[in-house]
Amino acid sequence: MTQTFSTNSNNDLFLNAQGNLSISTGIEAVLLNCEHAVKTMLGECVLDLERGMPNFQVIWNGAPSRQQYDAALRQTILAVDGVSSISELIINIVSGALVYQATIVTIYGTGAING
């Protein structure tokens, strides 16, 4: 069973009702891992510089490219353990920001993330 630390809406770890670090399992854990993978900037992980989204190269360097962002987003999500496929990925520009909605098929079922 996939497990990961739970995070709140501020992306912070938090304590459960028993006073322990909250742990997510199953589909919730896989979806959280997808969210964390997408939020990780390429080069941010000092022990794995090839890990993360190439935001600077795709978004901030010149004109944003939806196609490149789509490809990088798909590659990042599909690399997460427990992800089987992406059934839907919608990318829009809202108030000058690239935002996404993804429906992800995992080994535990289907769920959605956005950011």
PEMO-V722736 format. One record per run of one state. SS is the DSSP state (2 for helix, 1 for strand, 0 for the rest). FROM is the first residue (numbers start at 1). TO is the last residue. If there is no record, write none. Layout:
SS	FROM	TO
SS	FROM	TO
This chain:
0	1	2
1	3	5
0	6	6
1	7	7
0	8	12
1	13	13
0	14	14
1	15	15
0	16	20
1	21	21
0	22	22
1	23	25
2	26	39
0	40	40
1	41	41
0	42	52
1	53	53
0	54	54
2	55	60
0	61	65
2	66	78
0	79	82
1	83	94
0	95	96
1	97	106
0	107	108
1	109	114
0	115	115
